[in-house]
Amino acid sequence: MATKKARRLIDKKKYYGVKTAEKKYRKEIFNTFYDPSLIESLLSENLPFIQQESFNEIVYDYFAAINKRIVQLFETARELLLDSFQKGSKRILDKEGGVVKFDEIEDTAAIDILIDQQLDYYEGVSQAQSKKVNQIIADGLEKGQDPQKISQQIHSSIRSISSKRAMRISRTEVVKSHVLGQVQTMKEAEIEEYNYITSNDSKVSKICRHNQGPKGREKIYQVQYAGTPNNPLPVLNSHPNCRCTVVIR
């Protein structure tokens, strides 16, 4: 069982070097899915004569323009997540919070799969925005709302969804890539066992408390089966925005 001092060290060092990637990824996602100038340019041309069909065309044009940017976002994600994966592979902690160094990893297949999954998350953002915007338009026109008010609601909705999804995706995927890098290094170094370590505060979820073990007693897991239900990893087998980490047993 890790001491309080060791826990503090682990918590301090666990994701060293990847916060910058998280912030950049969050910003890139947000800026891709929320462009106030694009919304304004589309709405301003149509507001005086707006009808249901006009709004539908605006929504279509907006998301068509956004989808063209996803290619660049995906390339940025590839660079940031690969960097986080590599940082994780070089930063393996032991139970005392010490950094253990290993040779550079050879197999990067795990991160390739993770990178490809990003497109599904982007599609989820677009679908959530489109559904909400169409609802705003339908409700607004049914109630006879002023087009300007509907426009403001569209602005607010797209911004809110972009912000929330950007934070969730960036935090979750950067941590996930970091953990996958750690596990891959453990496998190649033939490390057999690991512990699941929480942040040990009031915000820790029931899932993660269970994964770590009752009363802070770390359970022992098998590296070769890491990522399966009986050998959980942070994010992959816990929840989005997970703050936990793994250490060498």
Contacts in CASP RR format, 6 or more apart in sequence:
PFRMAT RR
TARGET T0000
AUTHOR 0000-0000-0000
METHOD contacts of the structure
MODEL  1
MATKKARRLIDKKKYYGVKTAEKKYRKEIFNTFYDPSLIESLLSENLPFI
QQESFNEIVYDYFAAINKRIVQLFETARELLLDSFQKGSKRILDKEGGVV
KFDEIEDTAAIDILIDQQLDYYEGVSQAQSKKVNQIIADGLEKGQDPQKI
SQQIHSSIRSISSKRAMRISRTEVVKSHVLGQVQTMKEAEIEEYNYITSN
DSKVSKICRHNQGPKGREKIYQVQYAGTPNNPLPVLNSHPNCRCTVVIR
1 216 0 8 1.000
1 217 0 8 1.000
1 218 0 8 1.000
2 10 0 8 1.000
2 95 0 8 1.000
2 96 0 8 1.000
2 97 0 8 1.000
2 195 0 8 1.000
2 197 0 8 1.000
2 218 0 8 1.000
2 247 0 8 1.000
3 96 0 8 1.000
6 95 0 8 1.000
6 96 0 8 1.000
6 97 0 8 1.000
7 197 0 8 1.000
7 200 0 8 1.000
9 96 0 8 1.000
9 97 0 8 1.000
9 98 0 8 1.000
10 93 0 8 1.000
10 97 0 8 1.000
10 197 0 8 1.000
10 245 0 8 1.000
10 247 0 8 1.000
11 199 0 8 1.000
11 200 0 8 1.000
13 91 0 8 1.000
13 93 0 8 1.000
13 97 0 8 1.000
13 98 0 8 1.000
13 99 0 8 1.000
14 93 0 8 1.000
14 197 0 8 1.000
14 245 0 8 1.000
15 174 0 8 1.000
15 175 0 8 1.000
15 178 0 8 1.000
15 245 0 8 1.000
16 87 0 8 1.000
16 91 0 8 1.000
17 87 0 8 1.000
18 83 0 8 1.000
18 84 0 8 1.000
18 87 0 8 1.000
18 88 0 8 1.000
18 174 0 8 1.000
18 175 0 8 1.000
18 178 0 8 1.000
21 80 0 8 1.000
21 81 0 8 1.000
21 83 0 8 1.000
21 84 0 8 1.000
21 174 0 8 1.000
22 170 0 8 1.000
22 171 0 8 1.000
22 174 0 8 1.000
22 175 0 8 1.000
23 170 0 8 1.000
24 76 0 8 1.000
24 80 0 8 1.000
25 76 0 8 1.000
25 77 0 8 1.000
25 80 0 8 1.000
25 81 0 8 1.000
25 169 0 8 1.000
25 170 0 8 1.000
25 173 0 8 1.000
25 174 0 8 1.000
26 166 0 8 1.000
26 167 0 8 1.000
26 169 0 8 1.000
26 170 0 8 1.000
26 171 0 8 1.000
27 166 0 8 1.000
28 73 0 8 1.000
28 76 0 8 1.000
28 77 0 8 1.000
29 73 0 8 1.000
29 122 0 8 1.000
29 125 0 8 1.000
29 162 0 8 1.000
29 165 0 8 1.000
29 166 0 8 1.000
29 169 0 8 1.000
29 170 0 8 1.000
30 162 0 8 1.000
30 163 0 8 1.000
30 166 0 8 1.000
32 66 0 8 1.000
32 69 0 8 1.000
32 70 0 8 1.000
32 72 0 8 1.000
32 73 0 8 1.000
32 122 0 8 1.000
33 66 0 8 1.000
33 125 0 8 1.000
33 126 0 8 1.000
33 129 0 8 1.000
33 158 0 8 1.000
33 161 0 8 1.000
33 162 0 8 1.000
33 165 0 8 1.000
33 166 0 8 1.000
34 158 0 8 1.000
34 159 0 8 1.000
34 162 0 8 1.000
34 163 0 8 1.000
35 65 0 8 1.000
35 66 0 8 1.000
36 155 0 8 1.000
36 159 0 8 1.000
38 62 0 8 1.000
38 65 0 8 1.000
39 62 0 8 1.000
39 151 0 8 1.000
39 154 0 8 1.000
39 155 0 8 1.000
39 158 0 8 1.000
42 58 0 8 1.000
42 61 0 8 1.000
42 62 0 8 1.000
43 58 0 8 1.000
43 151 0 8 1.000
43 154 0 8 1.000
46 54 0 8 1.000
46 55 0 8 1.000
46 57 0 8 1.000
46 58 0 8 1.000
47 147 0 8 1.000
47 148 0 8 1.000
47 151 0 8 1.000
50 147 0 8 1.000
50 150 0 8 1.000
51 141 0 8 1.000
52 137 0 8 1.000
52 138 0 8 1.000
52 141 0 8 1.000
55 137 0 8 1.000
55 141 0 8 1.000
55 150 0 8 1.000
56 134 0 8 1.000
56 137 0 8 1.000
59 130 0 8 1.000
59 133 0 8 1.000
59 134 0 8 1.000
59 137 0 8 1.000
63 126 0 8 1.000
63 129 0 8 1.000
63 130 0 8 1.000
66 126 0 8 1.000
67 126 0 8 1.000
70 119 0 8 1.000
70 122 0 8 1.000
73 122 0 8 1.000
74 115 0 8 1.000
74 118 0 8 1.000
74 119 0 8 1.000
74 122 0 8 1.000
77 115 0 8 1.000
77 118 0 8 1.000
77 173 0 8 1.000
78 115 0 8 1.000
80 174 0 8 1.000
81 111 0 8 1.000
81 114 0 8 1.000
81 115 0 8 1.000
81 118 0 8 1.000
81 173 0 8 1.000
81 174 0 8 1.000
81 177 0 8 1.000
82 108 0 8 1.000
82 111 0 8 1.000
82 115 0 8 1.000
82 177 0 8 1.000
84 174 0 8 1.000
84 177 0 8 1.000
84 178 0 8 1.000
85 108 0 8 1.000
85 110 0 8 1.000
85 111 0 8 1.000
85 114 0 8 1.000
85 177 0 8 1.000
85 178 0 8 1.000
85 180 0 8 1.000
85 181 0 8 1.000
85 184 0 8 1.000
86 105 0 8 1.000
86 181 0 8 1.000
87 178 0 8 1.000
88 178 0 8 1.000
88 179 0 8 1.000
88 181 0 8 1.000
88 182 0 8 1.000
88 185 0 8 1.000
89 102 0 8 1.000
89 104 0 8 1.000
89 105 0 8 1.000
89 181 0 8 1.000
89 182 0 8 1.000
89 184 0 8 1.000
89 185 0 8 1.000
90 101 0 8 1.000
90 102 0 8 1.000
90 104 0 8 1.000
90 185 0 8 1.000
91 99 0 8 1.000
91 178 0 8 1.000
91 182 0 8 1.000
92 99 0 8 1.000
92 100 0 8 1.000
92 101 0 8 1.000
92 102 0 8 1.000
92 182 0 8 1.000
92 185 0 8 1.000
92 186 0 8 1.000
92 247 0 8 1.000
92 248 0 8 1.000
93 99 0 8 1.000
93 100 0 8 1.000
93 245 0 8 1.000
93 247 0 8 1.000
93 248 0 8 1.000
94 100 0 8 1.000
94 247 0 8 1.000
94 248 0 8 1.000
95 195 0 8 1.000
95 218 0 8 1.000
95 247 0 8 1.000
95 248 0 8 1.000
95 249 0 8 1.000
97 247 0 8 1.000
100 248 0 8 1.000
102 185 0 8 1.000
102 188 0 8 1.000
102 189 0 8 1.000
103 188 0 8 1.000
103 189 0 8 1.000
105 181 0 8 1.000
105 184 0 8 1.000
105 185 0 8 1.000
105 188 0 8 1.000
106 188 0 8 1.000
107 184 0 8 1.000
107 188 0 8 1.000
108 184 0 8 1.000
110 180 0 8 1.000
110 181 0 8 1.000
110 183 0 8 1.000
110 184 0 8 1.000
111 177 0 8 1.000
111 180 0 8 1.000
111 181 0 8 1.000
114 173 0 8 1.000
114 176 0 8 1.000
114 177 0 8 1.000
114 180 0 8 1.000
118 169 0 8 1.000
118 173 0 8 1.000
121 165 0 8 1.000
121 169 0 8 1.000
121 173 0 8 1.000
124 165 0 8 1.000
125 161 0 8 1.000
125 162 0 8 1.000
125 165 0 8 1.000
125 169 0 8 1.000
128 161 0 8 1.000
128 165 0 8 1.000
129 157 0 8 1.000
129 158 0 8 1.000
129 161 0 8 1.000
129 162 0 8 1.000
132 157 0 8 1.000
132 158 0 8 1.000
132 161 0 8 1.000
133 154 0 8 1.000
133 157 0 8 1.000
133 158 0 8 1.000
136 150 0 8 1.000
136 153 0 8 1.000
136 154 0 8 1.000
136 157 0 8 1.000
137 150 0 8 1.000
137 154 0 8 1.000
139 145 0 8 1.000
140 149 0 8 1.000
140 150 0 8 1.000
140 153 0 8 1.000
141 150 0 8 1.000
168 240 0 8 1.000
168 241 0 8 1.000
171 240 0 8 1.000
171 241 0 8 1.000
172 235 0 8 1.000
172 240 0 8 1.000
172 241 0 8 1.000
172 242 0 8 1.000
175 234 0 8 1.000
175 235 0 8 1.000
175 242 0 8 1.000
175 243 0 8 1.000
176 234 0 8 1.000
176 235 0 8 1.000
176 236 0 8 1.000
179 233 0 8 1.000
179 234 0 8 1.000
179 235 0 8 1.000
179 236 0 8 1.000
179 245 0 8 1.000
179 246 0 8 1.000
180 233 0 8 1.000
180 236 0 8 1.000
182 245 0 8 1.000
182 246 0 8 1.000
183 194 0 8 1.000
183 223 0 8 1.000
183 226 0 8 1.000
183 227 0 8 1.000
183 233 0 8 1.000
183 246 0 8 1.000
186 194 0 8 1.000
186 223 0 8 1.000
186 226 0 8 1.000
186 248 0 8 1.000
187 223 0 8 1.000
187 224 0 8 1.000
187 226 0 8 1.000
191 223 0 8 1.000
191 248 0 8 1.000
191 249 0 8 1.000
192 222 0 8 1.000
192 223 0 8 1.000
192 224 0 8 1.000
192 249 0 8 1.000
193 220 0 8 1.000
193 221 0 8 1.000
193 222 0 8 1.000
193 223 0 8 1.000
193 248 0 8 1.000
193 249 0 8 1.000
194 220 0 8 1.000
194 221 0 8 1.000
194 223 0 8 1.000
194 226 0 8 1.000
194 246 0 8 1.000
194 247 0 8 1.000
194 248 0 8 1.000
194 249 0 8 1.000
195 212 0 8 1.000
195 218 0 8 1.000
195 219 0 8 1.000
195 220 0 8 1.000
195 221 0 8 1.000
195 246 0 8 1.000
195 247 0 8 1.000
195 248 0 8 1.000
195 249 0 8 1.000
196 208 0 8 1.000
196 211 0 8 1.000
196 212 0 8 1.000
196 213 0 8 1.000
196 218 0 8 1.000
196 219 0 8 1.000
196 221 0 8 1.000
196 232 0 8 1.000
196 233 0 8 1.000
196 234 0 8 1.000
196 244 0 8 1.000
196 246 0 8 1.000
197 212 0 8 1.000
197 218 0 8 1.000
197 244 0 8 1.000
197 245 0 8 1.000
197 246 0 8 1.000
197 247 0 8 1.000
198 204 0 8 1.000
198 208 0 8 1.000
198 209 0 8 1.000
198 211 0 8 1.000
198 212 0 8 1.000
198 216 0 8 1.000
198 243 0 8 1.000
198 244 0 8 1.000
199 243 0 8 1.000
199 244 0 8 1.000
200 216 0 8 1.000
203 243 0 8 1.000
204 243 0 8 1.000
204 244 0 8 1.000
205 238 0 8 1.000
205 239 0 8 1.000
205 242 0 8 1.000
207 238 0 8 1.000
207 239 0 8 1.000
208 234 0 8 1.000
208 238 0 8 1.000
208 239 0 8 1.000
208 242 0 8 1.000
208 244 0 8 1.000
209 216 0 8 1.000
211 219 0 8 1.000
211 232 0 8 1.000
211 237 0 8 1.000
211 238 0 8 1.000
211 244 0 8 1.000
212 218 0 8 1.000
212 219 0 8 1.000
212 244 0 8 1.000
213 219 0 8 1.000
218 249 0 8 1.000
220 249 0 8 1.000
221 230 0 8 1.000
221 231 0 8 1.000
221 232 0 8 1.000
221 249 0 8 1.000
222 231 0 8 1.000
225 231 0 8 1.000
226 233 0 8 1.000
226 246 0 8 1.000
227 233 0 8 1.000
227 236 0 8 1.000
227 237 0 8 1.000
228 237 0 8 1.000
229 237 0 8 1.000
232 238 0 8 1.000
233 246 0 8 1.000
234 242 0 8 1.000
234 243 0 8 1.000
234 244 0 8 1.000
234 245 0 8 1.000
234 246 0 8 1.000
235 242 0 8 1.000
238 244 0 8 1.000
END
